[in-house]
Amino acid sequence: MSYGQTYQILVVDDQPSILDALKILLSSGRLEGETVRSPGVALHCISQHQYDALLLDRNYARYKGNVSQAAEGLGLSRGTFYRRTEKYGLYAPQRGNKEKQ
């Protein structure tokens, strides 16, 4: 961290108590943040603002590379999921290829 610099953090979790605790943590130093309860809202936030870091609930990894299930969980079509992950520089397996585990 550079001295005096403030860092913007986006926190994504579906549990309000965890988000509340992280809000307190973020406000205690040179961190500023926004908290949201779903990955779909997080994608919207990422499209509107540039963050220095993203804290994401590990439970959202439950789709284990299954793009169709991940897109459905976000309320997106599969094609929209690919376009948004490419647009915002997020990881997505290449179309037609299964992710290696």
N, C-alpha and C positions, 0 to 999 in steps of 0.2 A: 504494500500500500504506500502511496506517496503521501507525505506529510500534508495534512490539511485538505486532502481530497475526500469528497463524499462519494460513496458507491451506491448505485441503485440496484436493488435486489427484488426479484419477483418470487414470491413464495406460493406454491400450489399444494393445497391439502384439503381433503374433504371434512376434516374434523375441526370445528370452530375453536375448541380448546387449544389445539396445537397452533392454529393461526394466531390466537390471542397471545400465547406465550412467545411466539416468534416476533410479533409486533413489538412487544416489550424489549426483546433482545435487539431488534433493529433500531429502536429509538434510543438505545443506550450509548451509541458511539457514532462513528462516522459512516454509518450505514443508514440508508433510507430505503423503504420498501413499500411494496404493494402486496396485499394478500388476496388470493382468489380461491374459490372452492372447486373449480373444475378445470381440466386441461383445455376444454373448449374456450372458456373465458381467457385462459392464459394465452392461447393462440391469438385471440383478439388483442390482448394487451401488448403482446410482442409486436403486433403489426402497427401499433400506435406509438410505441415508446421503445427506446433502446436501453436494455438493462446490462449491468456488468456481470450479473450472475443470476441463475435460476435454481431455486430449491424446489424439487419435485418429490412428492410423496412416492415412495418406492412401490406402493400398492398399484400405482398406475402402470407398472411394468407387467401387470398380470397378463397382458396380451401376448407377451413373449414373441414378438416379431410377426404376429398374425395381423397383417394390415387391414383386412376386412373387419376383424373384431375391434381393432383400435379405432378405425374410422367410425364404426357404428357406436362405440363408446363415447366418441366425441360429438356424435350427431352429424357426421359428415359423410358424403359419398366417398367411395374409395379414390376416385379421381381427384376430388377436392382435397382429400388428405394428402395425396402426393404433391399436388400443386402448392399447397400451403407449406409443407415441410421443406420443399425446395426453395420457395420464395423467402422463407425466414431463416434459411440455413440450418434447419433441424435435420437430424438423421432420419432417413427412411430407407428400407431395403430397395434395391432397384426393382423395377417392375418385372414380374415374371420370374424373379429369382427368390429362392427361400433364404432367409437369414441363417447363417451358420451359427450354431450354438456351442 
